[in-house]
Amino acid sequence: MANDVIIIKMQINMKKSLYILLALFIGVGLYSCKDQDNIYQEFVKKGGYVYPQKTNGLAIYSGFKRLKLVWDAPKDPSVRSAKVYWNNKTEVRDINYANFTGDRVELYVDGLEERSYTFQLVNFDSNGNPSMVTEISASPYAENWLIMHAERTVSSAEVKGTAADLVMSFGTNEMIATRFRYVNTNGETVVHDQIMDAASNKISLPGAVSGKRFEFSSSYCPANGLDTIWTGWTKSTNPISGLLDRKSWGVEVTADQIWDGTFLPSEVFDGVIDRSNRWVSAQGTLANVFPKIMAVDMNKDSYYINKVAFYQDQATLNRRFGNSVEIYWGNEPFDPNAGTEYATSPGFAAAIAKNTFLTTTFYFSTATWTKSWPDMQHFRYLAIVWKNSRSSSGWIDLWEMEFYGYDATAGD
């Protein structure tokens, strides 16, 4: 009897264990189903059916008055189309995925204002069921963005040889390049076929004419922007500098300091550098009168000068007679007959007070002497004072004087 009771209890315990194991299996199965349900929860709609796949990998890029949307092509075969909404759904673009190939879909939206836009993308399956919404925002750029960018500035523009060498400031924020337009020696307005990139600040304009202003225009593009925008043409404040035409300028020398009527002071401004076109000082008893002063009047107040060049005899060393020489420049006239006390006469005194003078020495080796200024000098009058001569006869022989710069009143 006792053994029967033990057997019955064992049977009861085994049944309980089976029930417990069965309950565990059911619980695990329910949990696994719940995990699977979570995986597809994105596509489960209230009412029991599955949403189509929504747009994934959505990105947006700004351009000039336009935006570009890019997203992944749907992998759900049931997705056939999409709608792109913006402006609070008052604007819509229909997308037929059958018209696209590849892994990415691109959509350009043009004609936009310079403000923020929010786009909503919805996929649809073949039954017209909508996916969940994907949303993204961005702003195009246009004129308001462009005017916030600084243009380059001009450091110098000077004709050297057959081209004008320009030095500009380096490119500013988001600048891509700068282009140039100018007048050439044929009188044509041409656009240079080379551009200056943002990391450069120098360029040459072939055949550019001195005395004319040039134009420049720069392009800008933000990081990852779709479009590069060019500004309008900006005209240089100053003309291109170069060798100035001096034929209309006035020039005088100390009284009686002309050899004869062939070698006049005006010959130094005729643009010809040779022995037949020069100024030679007096011979004979007046030859050793010093100082000998040459006074120049440009006849206009609008010249800006950055270099002068004096040409002595270009062929024979012992005919380069200049020795101790002083150069003065300013905006008060110089008196060529100021004599030994010239430094106290008005034009010279003003130049000395403003430190617009220099003292130099010419040698037999000085065929050509030049003075360059790092910045443009604005003056109308210039004087050369020869204090003595390397010739025992006291002669001075000057072939030509050149001035480089520009006339601020020059035409465009």
ABEGO torsion letter per residue (X at the ends): XAAAAAAAAAAAAAAAAAAAAAAAAAAAAAAAAAAAAAAAAAABBBGGBBBBBBBBGBBBBBBBGBBBBBBBBBABAABABBBBBBGGGABBBBBBAAABBEABBBBBBBGBBBBBBBBBBBBBBAAGBBBBBBBBBBBBBBAAAAAABBBBBBABBBBBEABBBBBBBBBBBGBABBBBBBBBAAGBBBBBABBBBAABABBBBBGBBBGBBBBBBBBBBBBGBABBBBBBBBBBABBBBBBBBAAABBBBBBBGBBABAABBAAAAAAGBBBAABBBBBBBEAAAABOBBBBBBBAGBAABBBABBBBBBBAABAAABABBBBBBBBEABBBBAAAEAAAAABAAAAAAAAAGBBBBBBBBAABABBBBBBABBBBBABBBBBBABBABAAGBBBBABBBBBEBBAABBX
